[in-house]
Amino acid sequence: MNGRSVIEQIQTPPISFAVAIAVTATTWIAVSGMGDAAWMLSITVFCIALWILTPVPPAYTGLIGIGLIAVTFSTELALTGFQKPATWLIGFGLLMGEATRRSGLANWAGTRITARTVSESVRMQPVRTYRRLLLALSIGAHALAFLIPSSLVRILIIAPILTETGDLFDDREARVGIFLGPAFATFYGSSGILTADLPNIMLAGFGQSIAGHHISWSEWWFHMYPVMGLTRVLLVCGVVYYLFRPDPSSSVSVPDGTGTTTRTERRMLAFLLIGALIWATDFVHGFHPVVGALVVVALAFLPSVGVTDFESVGETDFSILFFIAAVFAIGDGLAHTGFTEDAADHLLGLIPTDASLAAILAVVFGITFLLTFLMEGLAVASVLTPILIPYAEAAGLPLTPVLMSEALALSSYFFPYQSAVLVVILAEGTADTGEVIRTTVACSLVSILVLLPLQLIVFTLLY
C-alpha cells in the first residue's frame, strides 16, 4: 500500500472520526483542569481534525462544531459567527460572483485578458499559453491590492473571471492553476501593502490606539513590499506553476477577443465599479467592506435594473457560511473562556528579550503562527496584539517590526479553516480541498524558509 492509499484510507469517515475522537480525548485529559477552556479547546481540536482529514464536507463539520458549542456553552456563543460582517461578506460575495457570471461579464473579461496576453505565435501551445496567463493574471490580481483593501473582496471579484479563463483549457491541472495562482498572489502579496488586507489595518490600528505608534502607508510599503509584496507574488507563481501545469499534448482554445460588451455586461461592470469606489475610499467613510458588497448585490439583483434575479442562484452553494461561522464561533469561544489570553501570555514569556532583534522577531512570528492553528487570523490579531504591544514596549522593542512580524504570520497559513480567504477559495469549487491545502502548504513553507529570513535581515538593517 503506497502513501496515497494510506491517506485515502485515513480519510474515510469511520477512521477519521475515530482519529478525531482520540485526539480530542487526549486533549481533554491533558487540559481537564482548565474548566470551560478545556471543553472549548477539545471542541476546537475535534473540528480541526475533521477539517484537516475531511471525511465530510467542511460545512458539515462546521454544523457539528456549532452544535457542540451550543450544547456545551450557549446558543448565543454558538451562533456568534453569523453576526460577523466577514461571514456576510462571503455570502454577498457569492451572489456577486453569480451575478458576474450570469451577466456575461466574467466571460468577456477573461476573453479580453487572454487575447491581450497570448500572442498569435503561442496560441496553439498550451504550456506557453498557460505560463503567460498565469503570470499576467497573478500580477493583475496583485495590482488590485493597491485599490481594494480586502483580500476577501478581491478574490470574490476575480473568481468568476479566473474560472471562465481556466475553462479555455481542457486540462484540469491548467484550470486549477489558473484559478489558484492569481487567487494566492492577491492573498499572499497583501502582507506587503498596509491597506491590502484587514489584519494589516487592524495591527496598525492597535499600534495607534494602544501605544500612540503610527505606521504610515509608505513606511509599511518600504519595509515590507520588496520582499513580501512583489517577490512573494512571483514566488507564488513559481510554486503554482510547479504544482499545476497542462500536459503538452492537451489543447487550449484562445478567443480572438474582438467582441464588444453588451448592455448587461456594462451594467454589471458599473455595479462593480461602484462597489470598488466604496471599498477604495474606506479611509474616508470607515464602512466595512460588506457595505460595498451589499450595494453591488442590491443593484445587480434589482428588478428592471439589475442583471439577474434571486430565482437564478439556486446552484450557488451557501453551505460554506456554516464553515466560516463555526470558525468565528470557535475563535470567540476560545477568547470567551480565557484560553487565548492565557496561551498568549505563556507564549510571550518565551520571547528571549536579550537575544538579537532578528531572533526576537522570529519568535513573535512563531507565536502568532502557532495561534493561527486554533483561531481564524482576524481573531488572533484581535486577541494577541493588545497583549503583545505592552509587552514589546516594556522590553524596549521597536513596535514597527514587531507588528509587521505578526502580520507576516497572519498571511502564512496551512489549512483553509485558518482564514476566511482560503475558505472562499475552497468554496468556489474549482480546486478540491487537497489541492488547496497542498498549494497553501507549499506557498507558506517557501515563504517561511526563503522570504522570512530575508525580511528579518531587512528589519535588522533598518533597526
N, C-alpha and C positions, 0 to 999 in steps of 0.2 A: 504494500500500500504506500503510495507516494504522499508527499506533504500536502498536496492539494486535496487528496481524498480524505486525509485525516481532518483537515479544516472543515471540509464539507460535512463530515460525519459529526464533528463537534457542533456545527451549526444547526443540526436537526433539533426540532423543538424538545423532545424528551431529554437529550443530553444538555442542551443549552440551559433549559430551566433548572436541571439538576445542578449544573455548574453555578448558575446564578444564586440558587438557594444555598449551596455550600459556601460560596464566598460571603454571602450575606450573613449566614450563621457564624462564620469565623469572625467577621467584623463585629457582630453583636457581642460575642464572647469577649473580644478584645477591648471593647469600649463600653461595656454594660454599666459601668459605674458613672457614666456621664448623664444619666437621666434621659430627658427628652432629646438631647443631642444625639444619644446613641440610637434612638429609634429613627431619627431623621437621617443620620448617616447610613444606617442599614438600608432604608428605603432608597437612598441615593445610589448606594453600591449595587443594589438589586437592579435598578433601572439602567445604570451604566453598563452592567454586564450584558443585559439583554440588548441594549443599543449597539454594543460592540459585536456581539455574536449574531444579532439579527435573526433569531428563529421566527419572529413575527415582525410585521411592518413596524417601523419606529413609532408611528402614530398610535398603534395599539399598545405598545409599551408605555407611551405617554398616558393613555387612558388608565392603565393599571397603576401607574405612579400617582395620578390624580386621585384615584380611588383609595389607594393606601394612605395617602396624606389625609384625605377626608375622614377616613375611619380612625386613624391614629391621633390626629390633631383636630382639625375643624374643616368644614366645607369652605369657610372664608379663606383659610390659608391655601386649601387645595385649588380653589378657583382664582387665586390672585393673578395667575398668569394671563387670564383673559382680560384683566384690567390694564395690562401693559400696552402702551402705544405701539411698541415694536411688534406685538402679536397681530394687531390690526393693520399695521403697515404691510405685513406679509399678506394678510387677507385681501386688502385693497390692491396690493401689487399683483396678486394672481389674477384679479379682474382686469387690471391694466394690461397685463400680458395677453389675456384672452382678447381684449378689445383691439390691441395692436395687431394680433394675428388675423382676426376676422375682418378688420378694415382693409387688409392687404398691405399695410404699411411695412410690416416686418419683411414680407417677401420683396417689396420694392427696395427697401434699404439694403437687404442682403444682396440683391441683384446689382445695385449700383456700386456697392463696395467691392464686390467680386470683379465686376467689369473694369473698374478703375485700378484694381490691384494686380490683376493677372493679365500679362501681355499675351498677344497672339501666339508668340513663339513657345509658350509653355502650357497652353490651354489643354493640350492632349496628354500632358504629363502629370498624373495625379499627385506624385510626391512633391514636385516643384510647385505645383499649384497650391497644395496643402501648406507647404512651408511658407510661401508668401502670404497666404491668407492668415495663417496662424500669427505671424509677426505683425502684420498690418492691423488685424482686429485687436490683438493684445495691446499694442501701443495706443490705438484709438480708445479702447476701453479704459486704459490708464489715464489718458488725457481728460476723460470725463471727471476724474477725481479732482481736477482743478476747479470744476464748476458745480458739482453736486456733492454736498457734504455727507454722504452716507453710502457706504459700500452696498448696503442692502438695496437702496433705491436704484443705484446704478445697475446692479445685476438684474433687478426686476425690469428695467428698461431694455437692456441689451439681450436678455434671454431669448425673446422671440426672434430677434434678428440672427442670433447665433444658431438657433435651431433651424431656421429656414436656410441659412448658408450651409450648414452641415449636410442638409438634405441633397445638396448638389453632388455629394459623393455616394457611391453605392457601397463603400467600405465602412462598416460600423466604427472601426478604430478611428477613422478620419472624422466621423461625425462627433464622436466623444471628445476628441482632441480639439476640434474647432469650438466646441462648447466650453470645455473646461479651461483651455488656455487663456482666453480673454477674461473669463469669469475670475479665475485665480489671479490674473495680472492686476485687475482693478481692485481685488481684495488685498492681496499681499503687498502691492505697491503703495497702498494707502497709508502705511505707517510712516512714509517719508514726507507726508504733507499734513500740516496741522488740521486743516479743515476737511480732510478727505474721509474721516471716519469718526464715529461718535465717541469711542474710547479716547482718542487723542484730545478731542474737545473737552471731554469730561475731566481728564487728568490735568489739563491746563487750567480748567475752571477751579478745580480743587486747590491747585497751587496758588491761584489768585485769592480765593476766598479764605483759605486756612492760614497761609503764610504771607500773603501780600506779594507773592512772587509772580511776575508777569513774564510769559513767554510769547514773543511776537511770532507772527506767521513766518517772516523772513528768517528769524533765528532758528525756528524749527526746521525750515527748509535747508538752511546752511548746515545744520548739524546732521540731519538725517537723510536728505534726499539723495545725495551722491551714492550712498551705499544701499540704503533701504528703500529708495524710490526706484529710479530708472534701472540701476544694476539688478535689483531684485526682480523687476519685471522681466528683464532679459533672461535671468536665471530661470524663472518660472517657465518661460517659453521653451528653454532648453530641456527642462525636466519633462514637460508635457510632450515635446517632440520625441524624446527618448522613449516615453511610455506608450504613446499612441501615434501611429502614422499609417497611412494607407499602403496596401500591397501594391507594388509597381504594376501588377497585372490588372488592377481594378480600374474603374472608369470614373470620370468626373464630367459633369455637364455644366459648362460655364456659359451663362447667358450673355447676350451682347450688351445689355444694359442701356438700350436706347429708348425704352418705353418711358412715357410720361406718367406723372401721378394722376390719379383720379380725384374727384372731389371728396370722396370718402377718405382716401389716404391723406389728403391735405388737411381735412378737418382733424383727423386723429393726430397728425403732426402738430397742429396748432394747439391741441389739448395738452400734448406732452410738453410743448414749449412753455405753456402757462405754468404747468407743474414745475418745470425746470427753473423758471423765474422765481417761484415761491421757494424752492429748495436753495437756490443760489443766493438768495437775499435773506437767509435766516438770521444773519448778524444784525439786520435792521429790525425785523418784527419778532424774532425769537420763537416762531412757530416750530413745533416738532415736524419732522418730515412726513408724518402721517397726514398732516393737513394738506400738503401738496398732492399726495396720492388720492386723498378723498376728493379733492377738486377735480382731478383728472377723471376719476371714475364717475363722478356725478355728471360731468359733461359728456363723457363717452357713452353713457347709458341713458342720457336724457332723450325722451321721446321727441321725434321730429328733428332733433338737432344732433344727437349722438350717432355712433357708428354701429351699434348693436343693441341687443336688449337682454334682459336677465334670463329670459327663457332659453337663450342660446349658450348658456355657460354650464350646462348640465354635465359636461365631461371634465370640468375643472375639479381637481382633487383638493378639497379644502381640509381633508383629514390631517394634513401637516400642521394645522393650527393646534391640534391636541398635543402633538410632539413639542412644539415650541412653548405652549402654555405649561406643560409639565416641567420643562427645563427651567422656566422662570419660577414656578412654584417651588421647585427643589432649592433654587438659589435663595429665595425668600425664606424657606423653611430652615435652611442651614444658618442663615443670619438670625432668624427669629429665636432659634434655640441657643444662640450664642456660640455655636461651633466655629463659625468662620472667624470671629473676632479672637477667640482663644487660639485657633490654629495660626492666625496671622501673627499674634503676639509671640507665640512659641517659635515660629519660623524666623521672625525678625531678630529674635535673640541669637540666631545662628550667624548673623552678619559679623564678619571679623573687622571691626572698625579700625584696627591697627594695620590692616593689610593695604595693598595698593588700591587705587581707585578702580582699576580695571577688575580686580578680584571682587571688590565690594559690589560693583555694578553687575557682575556676573551672578553673584548670589541673589541680588534683587530680582534679576531676570528669572533665576531658578525658582525663587519663592512664588512669584506671580505665575510662572508656568505650571507649577505643581497645583496651585489653587484652581487653575482653569480646568483641571480634570474633574473637579467636583461641581463647578458652577459655570454658568454662561459668562462670557467675557465682561459684559457690562456690569454684572453683579460683582465680579471680582474687583473691578475698578472702584465700584461704589463702596465696597467693604474694606479693601486693603489700603487704598490711598489715604483716607483720613487718619489711619494709624501710621502709615509709612512716612508721611510728611513731618509730623512732630519728631519721630524717631531720627530721621535724617538731619533735621535742624539741630537736635541735641547732640548728635555725633559730629556736627560740623561738616556735613557732606554737601556738595553743591546740588541744589534741587533740580536744576535743568537736566543733567544727565541721568539723575535718579528716576525722574518721571519718564524720561524717554526710554530708559531701560525697561520700565514697566510696560510702556506702550509696545515695545518690541515683543515682549512675551504675549501680549494680548493680540498679536497677529501671527502667532506660531501655534497652530492647533494640529491635533492629530485625528480627531473624530468629529463627525457632524454635530453631535449633541453639544459641543463646546461653544458653538457660535450660531447665531440666528442666520448669518450669511451662508454658512455651509448647509444649514437646514434648507434654505431656499434653493441653493444649487442642487441639492438632492431632490427637492420637491418637483423640479422641472421635468424629471423623468428621463432625460437624455442619457445620463450616466447612472449606473446602478450603485448601490451602497459600497460594494467592494472597490469599484473604480474610483469613487470619490475619496474613500479612505486611503487607497494606495497613492493617489495624487497628493492628497493633503500631507500624508506622512513624508513622502519624498520631498515636497517643496519645503516643509518645515525642517526636516533634517538637514538639507543642503543649506538652508538659511542659517541654522544654528551652527553648523560645522564650518561653513565658509564665510558667511557675511557677518555673523555676530562678532567673531574675533576682529574683523576689520573695523566694525563700528566701535568696538571698545577701544581700539587703537586711536580712532578719531577723537573719542571723548578724552583719552589720556593726553593727547597732544593739545587739546583745547583747554584742559583744566589741569 
